[in-house]
Amino acid sequence: SEVKEENGVLVLNDSNFDTFVADRDTVLLEFYAPWCGHCKQFAPKYEKIAETLKGDDPPIPVAKIDATTASTLAGRFDVNGYPTIKILKKGQAVDYEGARTQEEIVAKVREVAQPTWTPPPEATLVLTAENFDSVVDEADIILVEFYAPWEGYLEAHSRARIVKFHLWSFHKCFKSVGGKSATNSLREDYKFHHTFSAEIAKFLKVTPGKLVVMQPERFQSRFEPKSHVMDVQPSANQDYHKATQFWRSKVLEVAKDFPEYTFAIADEEDYASEVKDLGLGESGEDVNAAVLDEGGRRFAMEPTEFDADALREFVTAFKEGKLKPVIKSQPVPKNNKGPVKVVVGKTFEDIVLDPSKDVLIEFYAPWCGHCKQLEPVYTALGKKYRSHKGLVIAKMDATANEATSDHYKVDGFPTIYFAPSGDKQNPIRFEGADRDLEHLSQFIEEHATQLGRAKEEL
């Protein structure tokens, strides 16, 4: 499909991505979310990066992808935070882990774009009894993490590849993401490995659950220990550690029965805003749990006394498709009688997806200058068609609410759709450059199914 451009940045999605990148050597990608504050702050800088790289010979394409709507791409590239920057080199993604400055990003992209550039070796390796000696001897300094073989949810993963996990909280027990974030800041200085091997643990004289830092033989001396061992603990506070291990054991009882899911634990104070978004901020429970699926949907466990049975029941219900996702929503307006109806996440289905009415819906952001310019025009539009009962002029703050239909994709502000009565799964997007009263009125009357009927009644 057609690739649009916004302020010099190309807009890619699930449908046009592969076609666009197929014949391009190097492409800079940003995965973002419309509601993400960091993404909004980064946007002007990213546009300047696009302008700079466009002047290279050959020009290097700079693109952005809304990860909240392009769920296939977000899963394919292991996107678990916003903004995520990647450089595509001949179809292979290279993680960008430097500072989010124009100078550093441009320099890194130009480096990767060189014909002689080759990707760095994998930062996290899997050790076995067979390759342990050769890998450790080769490394200048090495950090090894040992896992207990009885931890079923880890054992279920193939030893031939990296176990992908994300440590979140016992207040949030699931997150399907790929994870090497623990190694990112040190990947230039250390080689990271993990192993399930009991033989290696025995050789190093450590128990499972330990981190070991080792030096290669050429740097060892009889005056220093050959390795340094540390416990993997979330906190130096002993009481906190005991509490975490208690809840972790409950999660493990369930995790071993669902190897297809990633289980994680973390402190809810570190993720207070996410807990609040899940509607669990005032749950009153010591432990809360939620599922985040690959499409970015969230499912919260009803507040209850947490134990393995309650968690297992919750996971089973998710697996069987019996849970309803949490909808990001502002409170429902008490007074909604103005010419432009205010839609929130909780009322999107009742208002926009009402099969008996035509609906014009504007997705806006409070900070968007174009949206502010449109506001008086949009209000005038609402007043113009106020007497037509079969037509609703509506707006929704897309930074604080989410649509409950995948057919209303928002990749910029403002985004306007016409949702015809009887065919809500095929909304028509307003693509006009002139968002004035005349052109918006023409758009409505071109697609409306209810206006003719209203005129006949008059």
The 8 nearest C-alpha neighbors of each residue, nearest first, counted from 0:
[[1, 15, 2, 14, 18, 16, 19, 12],
 [2, 0, 3, 15, 11, 19, 14, 10],
 [3, 1, 10, 11, 0, 9, 4, 15],
 [4, 2, 10, 9, 1, 5, 11, 8],
 [3, 5, 9, 8, 10, 7, 6, 2],
 [4, 6, 8, 7, 9, 3, 10, 411],
 [7, 5, 8, 46, 4, 9, 49, 50],
 [6, 8, 5, 4, 49, 46, 50, 9],
 [9, 7, 5, 62, 4, 6, 61, 49],
 [8, 10, 62, 4, 3, 61, 63, 5],
 [11, 9, 63, 3, 62, 4, 2, 64],
 [12, 10, 64, 16, 15, 63, 9, 2],
 [11, 13, 69, 14, 16, 15, 64, 10],
 [14, 12, 69, 16, 15, 72, 71, 11],
 [13, 15, 12, 16, 0, 17, 11, 18],
 [14, 16, 0, 18, 12, 13, 17, 11],
 [17, 15, 19, 11, 18, 12, 13, 14],
 [18, 16, 20, 19, 21, 15, 14, 13],
 [17, 19, 21, 16, 15, 20, 22, 0],
 [18, 20, 16, 17, 21, 15, 22, 23],
 [19, 21, 23, 17, 22, 18, 16, 90],
 [22, 20, 18, 19, 17, 23, 90, 89],
 [23, 21, 20, 24, 19, 18, 89, 90],
 [24, 22, 20, 25, 21, 89, 26, 19],
 [23, 25, 89, 88, 22, 26, 112, 90],
 [24, 26, 88, 87, 112, 23, 89, 59],
 [25, 27, 87, 60, 86, 61, 59, 28],
 [26, 28, 86, 61, 62, 85, 87, 60],
 [29, 27, 62, 85, 63, 84, 86, 61],
 [28, 30, 63, 84, 83, 64, 31, 62],
 [31, 29, 64, 83, 82, 66, 65, 63],
 [30, 32, 82, 65, 81, 66, 38, 29],
 [31, 33, 35, 34, 65, 67, 66, 81],
 [32, 34, 35, 398, 31, 65, 410, 411],
 [33, 35, 398, 32, 36, 399, 397, 39],
 [36, 34, 38, 32, 37, 33, 39, 81],
 [35, 37, 39, 38, 40, 34, 33, 41],
 [36, 38, 40, 39, 35, 41, 82, 81],
 [39, 37, 41, 35, 36, 40, 82, 42],
 [38, 40, 36, 42, 41, 37, 35, 33],
 [41, 39, 37, 38, 42, 36, 43, 44],
 [40, 42, 38, 44, 39, 43, 37, 45],
 [41, 43, 45, 39, 44, 40, 38, 46],
 [44, 42, 46, 45, 41, 47, 40, 39],
 [43, 45, 47, 41, 46, 42, 48, 101],
 [46, 44, 48, 42, 47, 43, 41, 49],
 [45, 47, 49, 43, 48, 44, 8, 7],
 [48, 46, 50, 44, 49, 45, 51, 43],
 [47, 49, 45, 51, 46, 50, 101, 52],
 [50, 48, 46, 61, 52, 47, 51, 53],
 [49, 51, 47, 53, 48, 52, 46, 7],
 [52, 50, 48, 53, 49, 54, 47, 55],
 [53, 51, 54, 55, 49, 59, 50, 58],
 [54, 52, 58, 50, 51, 55, 59, 49],
 [53, 55, 52, 51, 58, 56, 50, 57],
 [56, 54, 58, 52, 57, 53, 59, 51],
 [57, 55, 58, 54, 59, 53, 52, 109],
 [56, 58, 55, 59, 54, 53, 52, 60],
 [59, 57, 55, 53, 56, 54, 52, 60],
 [58, 60, 52, 53, 26, 25, 57, 61],
 [61, 59, 26, 27, 58, 62, 53, 52],
 [62, 60, 27, 49, 8, 26, 9, 28],
 [63, 61, 9, 28, 8, 10, 27, 29],
 [62, 64, 29, 10, 28, 30, 11, 9],
 [63, 65, 30, 11, 66, 12, 29, 10],
 [64, 66, 31, 67, 32, 68, 30, 69],
 [65, 67, 69, 73, 68, 30, 31, 64],
 [66, 68, 65, 32, 69, 70, 295, 294],
 [67, 69, 66, 70, 65, 408, 405, 409],
 [70, 68, 66, 13, 12, 71, 72, 67],
 [69, 71, 73, 294, 68, 72, 66, 74],
 [72, 70, 74, 73, 69, 75, 13, 294],
 [71, 73, 75, 74, 70, 69, 76, 13],
 [74, 72, 70, 78, 66, 76, 71, 75],
 [75, 73, 77, 71, 72, 76, 293, 70],
 [74, 76, 72, 73, 77, 71, 78, 70],
 [75, 77, 73, 74, 78, 72, 92, 71],
 [78, 76, 74, 177, 75, 73, 176, 79],
 [77, 79, 73, 76, 80, 74, 83, 176],
 [80, 78, 176, 77, 81, 177, 83, 73],
 [81, 79, 78, 82, 83, 31, 30, 32],
 [82, 80, 83, 31, 32, 30, 38, 35],
 [81, 83, 31, 38, 30, 80, 84, 29],
 [84, 82, 30, 81, 29, 80, 78, 85],
 [85, 83, 29, 95, 28, 30, 82, 94],
 [86, 84, 94, 28, 95, 93, 92, 27],
 [85, 87, 27, 93, 92, 26, 28, 88],
 [86, 88, 92, 26, 91, 25, 90, 93],
 [87, 89, 25, 91, 90, 24, 86, 92],
 [90, 88, 24, 91, 25, 87, 23, 21],
 [89, 91, 88, 87, 92, 20, 21, 24],
 [92, 90, 88, 87, 89, 93, 86, 118],
 [93, 91, 87, 86, 85, 88, 94, 90],
 [92, 94, 86, 85, 87, 95, 91, 88],
 [95, 93, 85, 96, 92, 86, 84, 83],
 [96, 94, 85, 84, 97, 93, 86, 104],
 [95, 97, 94, 98, 183, 84, 184, 99],
 [98, 96, 95, 99, 103, 104, 100, 107],
 [97, 99, 100, 103, 96, 104, 95, 101],
 [100, 98, 97, 104, 101, 103, 41, 96],
 [101, 99, 102, 103, 98, 104, 44, 97],
 [100, 102, 104, 103, 48, 105, 44, 99],
 [101, 103, 105, 100, 104, 106, 48, 99],
 [104, 102, 106, 100, 105, 101, 107, 98],
 [103, 105, 107, 101, 106, 102, 100, 108],
 [106, 104, 108, 102, 107, 103, 101, 109],
 [107, 105, 103, 109, 104, 108, 102, 110],
 [106, 108, 110, 104, 109, 105, 103, 111],
 [109, 107, 105, 111, 110, 106, 112, 104],
 [110, 108, 112, 106, 107, 111, 105, 113],
 [109, 111, 107, 108, 112, 113, 106, 116],
 [112, 110, 108, 113, 109, 116, 107, 88],
 [113, 111, 109, 110, 25, 108, 114, 116],
 [112, 114, 116, 115, 111, 110, 109, 108],
 [115, 113, 116, 112, 111, 117, 110, 24],
 [116, 114, 113, 117, 112, 111, 110, 118],
 [117, 115, 113, 114, 111, 118, 110, 112],
 [116, 118, 115, 119, 111, 114, 113, 120],
 [119, 117, 120, 116, 93, 111, 121, 88],
 [120, 118, 121, 117, 122, 93, 116, 187],
 [121, 119, 122, 118, 123, 117, 124, 190],
 [122, 120, 123, 119, 124, 118, 190, 191],
 [123, 121, 190, 191, 186, 120, 124, 182],
 [124, 122, 191, 192, 121, 190, 125, 161],
 [125, 123, 192, 191, 126, 122, 193, 121],
 [126, 124, 193, 192, 194, 161, 160, 127],
 [127, 125, 194, 131, 193, 130, 192, 124],
 [128, 126, 129, 130, 131, 196, 194, 125],
 [127, 129, 131, 130, 199, 196, 198, 126],
 [130, 128, 127, 131, 132, 126, 133, 134],
 [131, 129, 127, 133, 132, 128, 134, 126],
 [130, 132, 134, 128, 126, 133, 127, 129],
 [133, 131, 135, 134, 130, 136, 129, 128],
 [132, 134, 136, 130, 135, 131, 137, 129],
 [135, 133, 137, 131, 136, 132, 130, 138],
 [134, 136, 132, 138, 137, 133, 131, 215],
 [137, 135, 215, 133, 134, 138, 132, 216],
 [136, 138, 134, 135, 133, 139, 215, 132],
 [139, 137, 135, 140, 136, 215, 141, 134],
 [138, 140, 215, 214, 137, 141, 189, 136],
 [141, 139, 214, 138, 213, 189, 215, 190],
 [140, 142, 190, 213, 212, 189, 138, 191],
 [143, 141, 212, 191, 211, 192, 190, 213],
 [144, 142, 192, 211, 193, 210, 191, 141],
 [145, 143, 210, 193, 209, 211, 192, 146],
 [146, 144, 207, 208, 194, 209, 193, 195],
 [147, 145, 207, 195, 208, 148, 194, 144],
 [146, 148, 207, 149, 150, 195, 208, 145],
 [149, 147, 150, 195, 154, 146, 151, 196],
 [148, 150, 147, 151, 154, 153, 146, 152],
 [151, 149, 148, 153, 152, 147, 154, 255],
 [150, 152, 255, 154, 153, 149, 155, 148],
 [151, 153, 255, 258, 155, 254, 154, 150],
 [154, 152, 155, 151, 156, 150, 162, 258],
 [153, 155, 151, 156, 152, 150, 148, 149],
 [156, 154, 153, 152, 258, 151, 157, 255],
 [155, 157, 154, 153, 162, 158, 152, 258],
 [158, 156, 159, 160, 155, 154, 162, 161],
 [157, 159, 160, 156, 125, 161, 195, 162],
 [158, 160, 157, 125, 161, 156, 126, 162],
 [161, 159, 158, 157, 162, 125, 156, 124],
 [160, 162, 163, 125, 124, 159, 123, 158],
 [161, 163, 156, 164, 160, 153, 157, 158],
 [164, 162, 177, 178, 161, 165, 176, 179],
 [165, 163, 178, 177, 261, 162, 176, 166],
 [164, 166, 178, 263, 167, 176, 174, 177],
 [167, 165, 263, 264, 265, 168, 164, 262],
 [166, 168, 265, 264, 263, 165, 171, 172],
 [265, 264, 169, 167, 171, 266, 170, 263],
 [168, 170, 264, 171, 265, 172, 286, 246],
 [169, 171, 287, 286, 168, 288, 267, 172],
 [172, 170, 288, 168, 169, 289, 173, 287],
 [171, 173, 263, 288, 169, 264, 262, 289],
 [174, 172, 262, 290, 263, 171, 261, 289],
 [173, 175, 291, 176, 261, 290, 262, 263],
 [176, 174, 261, 292, 293, 291, 173, 260],
 [175, 177, 79, 174, 77, 178, 165, 164],
 [178, 176, 163, 77, 164, 179, 175, 165],
 [177, 179, 164, 163, 165, 180, 176, 181],
 [178, 180, 181, 182, 183, 177, 163, 123],
 [181, 179, 183, 182, 178, 184, 165, 177],
 [180, 182, 179, 183, 184, 178, 185, 165],
 [183, 181, 180, 186, 185, 179, 184, 191],
 [182, 184, 180, 186, 185, 181, 179, 96],
 [183, 185, 182, 186, 181, 187, 180, 96],
 [186, 184, 188, 187, 183, 182, 189, 181],
 [185, 187, 183, 189, 188, 182, 184, 122],
 [186, 188, 185, 189, 184, 190, 183, 122],
 [189, 187, 185, 186, 190, 140, 184, 139],
 [190, 188, 186, 140, 141, 185, 187, 191],
 [189, 191, 141, 122, 142, 186, 192, 140],
 [190, 192, 123, 142, 122, 141, 143, 189],
 [193, 191, 124, 143, 123, 125, 126, 142],
 [194, 192, 144, 125, 143, 145, 126, 124],
 [193, 195, 126, 145, 196, 125, 127, 146],
 [194, 196, 146, 148, 145, 197, 147, 193],
 [195, 197, 198, 199, 194, 127, 128, 200],
 [196, 198, 200, 199, 201, 195, 148, 147],
 [199, 197, 201, 196, 200, 202, 128, 203],
 [200, 198, 202, 201, 196, 197, 128, 203],
 [201, 199, 197, 203, 205, 202, 198, 204],
 [200, 202, 204, 198, 199, 203, 197, 205],
 [201, 203, 199, 200, 204, 198, 205, 197],
 [204, 202, 200, 201, 205, 199, 226, 211],
 [205, 203, 201, 202, 200, 206, 199, 198],
 [206, 204, 200, 203, 201, 207, 209, 228],
 [205, 207, 200, 209, 208, 204, 201, 145],
 [208, 206, 147, 145, 146, 209, 205, 200],
 [207, 209, 145, 146, 231, 206, 147, 230],
 [210, 208, 230, 207, 145, 229, 144, 231],
 [209, 211, 144, 229, 143, 228, 230, 231],
 [210, 212, 228, 143, 142, 227, 213, 144],
 [213, 211, 142, 227, 141, 226, 143, 228],
 [214, 212, 226, 141, 140, 225, 211, 142],
 [213, 215, 140, 139, 218, 216, 141, 219],
 [216, 214, 136, 139, 217, 218, 138, 140],
 [215, 217, 219, 218, 214, 136, 225, 220],
 [218, 216, 215, 219, 214, 220, 139, 136],
 [219, 217, 216, 215, 214, 220, 139, 225],
 [220, 218, 216, 217, 225, 214, 215, 221],
 [221, 219, 222, 223, 218, 225, 224, 216],
 [220, 222, 223, 219, 224, 225, 218, 216],
 [221, 223, 220, 224, 219, 225, 218, 226],
 [224, 222, 221, 220, 225, 219, 226, 227],
 [223, 225, 226, 222, 227, 221, 220, 219],
 [226, 224, 219, 213, 223, 214, 227, 220],
 [227, 225, 213, 224, 212, 211, 228, 214],
 [226, 228, 212, 211, 213, 229, 224, 225],
 [229, 227, 211, 210, 212, 209, 226, 230],
 [230, 228, 210, 209, 231, 211, 227, 212],
 [229, 231, 209, 232, 210, 208, 228, 211],
 [232, 230, 209, 208, 229, 210, 233, 144],
 [231, 233, 234, 230, 240, 235, 229, 236],
 [234, 232, 240, 231, 235, 243, 239, 265],
 [235, 233, 236, 232, 240, 239, 237, 231],
 [234, 236, 237, 232, 233, 240, 239, 238],
 [235, 237, 234, 239, 238, 240, 233, 241],
 [236, 238, 240, 239, 235, 241, 234, 242],
 [239, 237, 241, 240, 236, 242, 243, 235],
 [240, 238, 242, 236, 237, 241, 243, 234],
 [239, 241, 237, 243, 238, 242, 234, 244],
 [240, 242, 238, 244, 243, 239, 245, 237],
 [243, 241, 245, 239, 244, 240, 238, 246],
 [242, 244, 240, 246, 245, 241, 247, 239],
 [243, 245, 247, 241, 242, 246, 248, 240],
 [246, 244, 242, 248, 243, 247, 241, 249],
 [247, 245, 249, 248, 243, 244, 250, 242],
 [246, 248, 244, 250, 249, 245, 243, 251],
 [247, 249, 251, 246, 245, 250, 244, 252],
 [250, 248, 246, 307, 247, 252, 251, 306],
 [249, 251, 247, 248, 252, 253, 254, 246],
 [252, 250, 254, 248, 253, 249, 247, 255],
 [253, 251, 249, 250, 254, 255, 307, 248],
 [252, 254, 251, 250, 256, 255, 311, 307],
 [255, 253, 251, 257, 256, 152, 252, 250],
 [254, 256, 152, 151, 253, 257, 258, 252],
 [257, 255, 254, 253, 258, 152, 252, 151],
 [256, 258, 254, 259, 255, 260, 253, 152],
 [259, 257, 152, 260, 155, 255, 256, 254],
 [258, 260, 257, 261, 152, 155, 256, 156],
 [261, 259, 258, 257, 262, 175, 173, 254],
 [260, 262, 175, 174, 173, 164, 263, 259],
 [263, 261, 173, 172, 260, 174, 254, 264],
 [262, 264, 166, 167, 172, 173, 165, 168],
 [168, 263, 265, 169, 167, 166, 172, 171],
 [168, 266, 264, 167, 169, 166, 267, 170],
 [265, 267, 168, 268, 269, 170, 169, 270],
 [266, 268, 270, 269, 170, 271, 168, 265],
 [269, 267, 271, 270, 266, 272, 265, 274],
 [268, 270, 267, 266, 271, 265, 272, 168],
 [271, 269, 267, 273, 268, 272, 274, 266],
 [270, 272, 268, 274, 273, 267, 269, 275],
 [273, 271, 275, 274, 270, 276, 280, 269],
 [274, 272, 276, 275, 270, 271, 277, 267],
 [275, 273, 271, 277, 272, 276, 279, 280],
 [274, 276, 280, 272, 278, 277, 273, 279],
 [277, 275, 273, 278, 274, 272, 327, 279],
 [276, 278, 274, 275, 279, 299, 273, 325],
 [277, 279, 275, 276, 280, 274, 281, 282],
 [280, 278, 282, 277, 281, 274, 275, 287],
 [279, 281, 275, 274, 282, 278, 271, 277],
 [282, 280, 279, 283, 278, 275, 284, 274],
 [283, 281, 279, 284, 280, 302, 278, 287],
 [282, 284, 281, 285, 302, 280, 279, 286],
 [285, 283, 286, 282, 302, 287, 303, 304],
 [286, 284, 283, 287, 170, 305, 304, 282],
 [285, 287, 170, 284, 305, 169, 288, 304],
 [288, 286, 170, 171, 284, 302, 285, 300],
 [287, 289, 171, 172, 170, 300, 299, 286],
 [290, 288, 299, 171, 298, 300, 172, 173],
 [289, 291, 173, 298, 297, 292, 174, 299],
 [292, 290, 297, 174, 296, 295, 173, 298],
 [291, 293, 294, 295, 296, 175, 290, 297],
 [292, 294, 295, 74, 175, 291, 70, 296],
 [295, 293, 70, 292, 296, 67, 71, 74],
 [294, 296, 292, 293, 291, 297, 67, 70],
 [297, 295, 292, 294, 291, 324, 298, 325],
 [298, 296, 291, 324, 325, 290, 295, 299],
 [297, 299, 324, 290, 289, 325, 291, 323],
 [300, 298, 289, 277, 301, 288, 290, 297],
 [299, 301, 288, 289, 302, 313, 298, 287],
 [300, 302, 303, 299, 287, 288, 279, 282],
 [303, 301, 282, 300, 284, 287, 304, 279],
 [304, 302, 305, 301, 284, 309, 300, 287],
 [303, 305, 306, 284, 302, 309, 286, 285],
 [306, 304, 303, 286, 309, 310, 307, 287],
 [305, 307, 309, 308, 249, 310, 304, 250],
 [306, 308, 310, 249, 309, 311, 253, 252],
 [307, 309, 311, 310, 306, 312, 253, 305],
 [310, 308, 312, 306, 311, 307, 305, 313],
 [309, 311, 313, 307, 312, 308, 314, 306],
 [312, 310, 308, 314, 313, 309, 253, 307],
 [313, 311, 315, 309, 310, 314, 308, 316],
 [312, 314, 310, 316, 311, 315, 309, 317],
 [315, 313, 317, 311, 316, 312, 318, 310],
 [314, 316, 318, 312, 317, 313, 311, 319],
 [317, 315, 321, 319, 313, 314, 318, 312],
 [318, 316, 314, 320, 315, 319, 322, 321],
 [317, 319, 315, 316, 320, 314, 321, 313],
 [320, 318, 316, 317, 321, 315, 322, 314],
 [321, 319, 317, 318, 322, 316, 323, 315],
 [320, 322, 316, 319, 317, 323, 318, 315],
 [323, 321, 317, 320, 316, 324, 298, 319],
 [322, 324, 325, 298, 321, 320, 299, 297],
 [325, 323, 298, 297, 296, 326, 322, 299],
 [324, 326, 297, 298, 277, 327, 323, 299],
 [327, 325, 328, 344, 324, 401, 345, 403],
 [328, 326, 400, 401, 344, 325, 399, 276],
 [329, 327, 344, 400, 343, 345, 326, 399],
 [328, 330, 343, 400, 399, 331, 344, 327],
 [331, 329, 332, 328, 343, 345, 333, 344],
 [330, 332, 333, 329, 343, 345, 346, 342],
 [333, 331, 334, 335, 330, 341, 343, 342],
 [332, 334, 331, 335, 330, 336, 341, 337],
 [335, 333, 332, 336, 337, 331, 341, 340],
 [336, 334, 337, 340, 332, 333, 341, 339],
 [335, 337, 334, 338, 340, 339, 341, 333],
 [336, 338, 339, 335, 340, 334, 381, 341],
 [339, 337, 381, 382, 385, 340, 378, 336],
 [340, 338, 393, 392, 381, 337, 378, 341],
 [339, 341, 393, 335, 392, 337, 342, 394],
 [342, 340, 394, 393, 395, 339, 335, 343],
 [341, 343, 395, 347, 394, 346, 340, 393],
 [344, 342, 346, 345, 328, 400, 329, 347],
 [343, 345, 328, 400, 401, 347, 346, 327],
 [344, 346, 343, 347, 328, 326, 331, 348],
 [347, 345, 349, 343, 348, 344, 342, 350],
 [348, 346, 344, 351, 350, 349, 345, 342],
 [347, 349, 352, 346, 350, 351, 403, 353],
 [350, 348, 346, 353, 347, 352, 351, 345],
 [351, 349, 353, 347, 348, 352, 346, 342],
 [352, 350, 347, 353, 348, 358, 349, 418],
 [351, 353, 348, 350, 423, 354, 349, 347],
 [352, 354, 350, 355, 349, 351, 356, 348],
 [355, 353, 421, 420, 356, 352, 423, 422],
 [354, 356, 420, 353, 421, 357, 389, 352],
 [357, 355, 420, 389, 354, 390, 353, 358],
 [356, 358, 419, 420, 390, 418, 389, 391],
 [359, 357, 391, 418, 390, 417, 351, 392],
 [358, 360, 417, 392, 416, 393, 418, 391],
 [359, 361, 393, 394, 416, 415, 358, 392],
 [360, 362, 415, 394, 414, 363, 395, 393],
 [363, 361, 395, 414, 397, 413, 394, 396],
 [362, 364, 413, 396, 412, 397, 370, 361],
 [363, 365, 367, 366, 396, 398, 397, 412],
 [366, 364, 367, 363, 396, 370, 371, 398],
 [365, 367, 364, 368, 371, 370, 363, 369],
 [368, 366, 370, 364, 369, 365, 371, 412],
 [367, 369, 371, 370, 372, 366, 365, 373],
 [370, 368, 372, 371, 367, 373, 413, 412],
 [371, 369, 373, 367, 368, 372, 413, 363],
 [370, 372, 368, 374, 373, 369, 367, 365],
 [373, 371, 369, 370, 374, 368, 375, 376],
 [372, 374, 370, 376, 371, 375, 377, 369],
 [373, 375, 377, 371, 376, 372, 378, 370],
 [376, 374, 378, 377, 373, 379, 372, 371],
 [377, 375, 379, 373, 378, 374, 436, 380],
 [376, 378, 380, 374, 379, 375, 373, 381],
 [377, 379, 381, 375, 380, 376, 374, 339],
 [380, 378, 382, 376, 377, 381, 383, 375],
 [381, 379, 377, 383, 378, 382, 376, 436],
 [382, 380, 338, 378, 339, 379, 383, 392],
 [381, 383, 385, 379, 338, 380, 384, 378],
 [382, 384, 380, 381, 385, 379, 386, 338],
 [385, 383, 381, 387, 386, 382, 380, 390],
 [384, 386, 382, 387, 381, 383, 338, 388],
 [387, 385, 384, 388, 383, 382, 390, 389],
 [388, 386, 389, 384, 385, 390, 453, 450],
 [389, 387, 390, 386, 385, 391, 453, 356],
 [388, 390, 356, 449, 387, 357, 391, 450],
 [391, 389, 357, 388, 387, 356, 358, 449],
 [392, 390, 358, 393, 357, 359, 389, 356],
 [391, 393, 359, 339, 381, 358, 340, 360],
 [394, 392, 340, 360, 339, 341, 359, 391],
 [393, 395, 361, 360, 341, 342, 362, 340],
 [396, 394, 342, 362, 397, 343, 341, 361],
 [395, 397, 363, 398, 364, 399, 362, 400],
 [396, 398, 400, 399, 362, 395, 363, 401],
 [397, 399, 34, 396, 400, 364, 33, 363],
 [400, 398, 397, 396, 328, 329, 327, 401],
 [401, 399, 328, 344, 327, 397, 343, 398],
 [400, 402, 344, 327, 397, 403, 326, 328],
 [401, 403, 404, 344, 347, 400, 407, 405],
 [402, 404, 401, 347, 348, 405, 344, 326],
 [405, 403, 406, 402, 407, 424, 348, 408],
 [404, 406, 407, 408, 403, 402, 68, 424],
 [407, 405, 404, 408, 424, 425, 426, 423],
 [408, 406, 405, 404, 409, 402, 426, 416],
 [409, 407, 406, 68, 410, 405, 414, 402],
 [408, 410, 411, 414, 407, 362, 412, 68],
 [411, 409, 65, 408, 412, 33, 414, 10],
 [410, 412, 409, 413, 414, 33, 363, 5],
 [413, 411, 414, 363, 364, 362, 370, 367],
 [412, 414, 363, 370, 362, 411, 415, 361],
 [415, 413, 362, 412, 361, 409, 411, 363],
 [416, 414, 361, 429, 360, 428, 362, 413],
 [417, 415, 428, 360, 427, 359, 429, 426],
 [416, 418, 359, 427, 426, 358, 419, 428],
 [417, 419, 426, 358, 423, 357, 416, 359],
 [420, 418, 357, 422, 423, 417, 421, 358],
 [421, 419, 357, 356, 354, 355, 422, 423],
 [420, 422, 354, 423, 419, 355, 356, 353],
 [423, 421, 424, 420, 419, 425, 418, 354],
 [422, 424, 418, 425, 352, 426, 419, 421],
 [425, 423, 422, 406, 426, 418, 404, 352],
 [426, 424, 423, 422, 427, 406, 418, 419],
 [427, 425, 418, 417, 423, 416, 424, 428],
 [428, 426, 417, 416, 425, 418, 429, 419],
 [427, 429, 416, 415, 430, 417, 426, 414],
 [428, 430, 415, 431, 416, 427, 442, 417],
 [431, 429, 428, 432, 415, 414, 433, 427],
 [432, 430, 433, 429, 434, 438, 439, 442],
 [431, 433, 434, 430, 429, 438, 435, 439],
 [434, 432, 431, 435, 438, 439, 437, 436],
 [435, 433, 439, 432, 438, 431, 436, 373],
 [434, 436, 437, 433, 438, 439, 376, 373],
 [437, 435, 439, 438, 376, 440, 380, 434],
 [436, 438, 440, 435, 439, 441, 434, 442],
 [437, 439, 441, 440, 435, 436, 442, 434],
 [438, 440, 442, 436, 441, 437, 435, 434],
 [441, 439, 443, 437, 438, 442, 436, 444],
 [442, 440, 438, 444, 439, 443, 445, 437],
 [441, 443, 439, 445, 440, 444, 438, 446],
 [444, 442, 440, 445, 441, 446, 447, 439],
 [443, 445, 441, 447, 446, 442, 440, 450],
 [444, 446, 442, 443, 441, 447, 440, 448],
 [445, 447, 443, 444, 442, 448, 419, 417],
 [448, 446, 444, 443, 449, 445, 450, 357],
 [447, 449, 450, 446, 419, 420, 357, 451],
 [450, 448, 452, 389, 447, 451, 453, 390],
 [451, 449, 453, 452, 447, 448, 454, 387],
 [452, 450, 454, 453, 449, 455, 448, 447],
 [451, 453, 455, 449, 450, 454, 456, 448],
 [454, 452, 450, 456, 451, 455, 457, 449],
 [453, 455, 457, 451, 456, 452, 450, 387],
 [456, 454, 452, 457, 453, 451, 450, 449],
 [457, 455, 453, 454, 452, 451, 450, 387],
 [456, 454, 455, 453, 452, 451, 387, 450]]
